[in-house]
Amino acid sequence: MRTENGATVADVLPEGYELRALHEDDAPALAATYDRNREHTARWDPVRPEEFYTEAGQLASVRAKLAAAEAGQVDCWLLHHITDSGRDVVGHLNINNIIRGVPQSASIGYMSTRTT
């Protein structure tokens, strides 16, 4: 997708960042991100079971999101920060409750990690 001036998402993200669609293999990185940011997100997030912060919990969550995406109900994206030491998930963007036809609507949810 391009903006009115022809830019893509890759053109507007700072160097070292990548926005890409959610994949099953993102579960370990998501578990680490949520665990590392528990305190930061606590005031906005619901109370979550401990399993949510594990790889198994995130794998179940990712699979549910991908099934909903396959059904056309959501679209899920992760923002990665890429460094010489690897790639970290620093945010996610979910387009939820997608309604096709009239009125073509959806809601947006997002999370950004705490800066260090």
N, C-alpha and C positions, 0 to 999 in steps of 0.2 A: 504494500500500500504506500502511496506517495501523498505528500501534502500538496497544497495548491502551488507551492513554488518548486515542486518536483523532488523534495527531499524524502528520504526513507527514514525509518526508525534508526538504522545504522548511522545515518548521516547526522542525527541530532544527539545521539548518546555520547557521553564523554569517552575518550579512549580507555580501553580496558573494561568496558561494560558491554554486555550482550543481553538482548531480550529474545527469549525463545520459548516455544511451546513446551508445556509440561510433558515429561516422559516418565515412565516407570522407574528408570534408573536415577531419577532425581530424589527418590525417597531417602537415601542416606544423608544427602546434603540438606534436605528439608528438615529431617530430624535434628541434625546438628544446629541448624539455624534457629528452629523453634526453641530448642533447649537453651541455647546461648542467649536468647532474647526473651526468656520467660518474664523476667522482672520488667523489662521495657514494655512489653505488650499486655501485661496483666490488667491494667486499668481499662483496656478496650475489649479484651478477649473474655469469652465465657470461662467458667471454671472447667478445666479439661482433665480427663483421666490421665494418669501417668503414662499409659500406653501411647497416647497422642505424641509424646516426645521421643518415641523409639522408632527405629527403622521399620519395624513390623507395623506399628501404628500409622506411620506415614505411607507405607506401601499400601495399606488398606485404604487410606484417604485418597491417595493418588489414583488408585484403581477405580474408586467410586467417582472421582472427578472425570476421569477419562471415559467412563461409561456414560456419564451425563453429557459429556462433550460429543460422544458418538451419537447420542440421541438428539443433539442440537440444542440442548438446554443451557450449556455453559461453554465458555472458551477460556482456557487457563494458560497463563504465561508466567515465566520466572525471569527475574533480572539477576544476572550473574556478574560478579566482579572477578575479572581474570587477572591473575598475577603470576609471577615466576614460580610461586609455590603452589599454584593450583587455581581452582575456581570455587568461589563461595556464592551461595544464594544470598542476595542482599535485599530482595523484595519479591513480591508476587502481585499479579494483577489478574483478577477473575471477572469476566463478564458473565453475570448470572441472570437467571430468569428471562432468558431470551424469548421474545414473543415475535413470531413471524406474521406477516400480513399486516393488517391495520391494527395497531399503530406503529409497528416496528419498534419495539422498546426492549430495554434491558436495564439492569442495575450493575453498578461497578463496585467491586470490593478490592481492597489492596492492603498490603502490609509492607512496611519498610523497616529494616533493621536499625538498631542503634549504631551510631558511628562510634568508633573507638578512639 
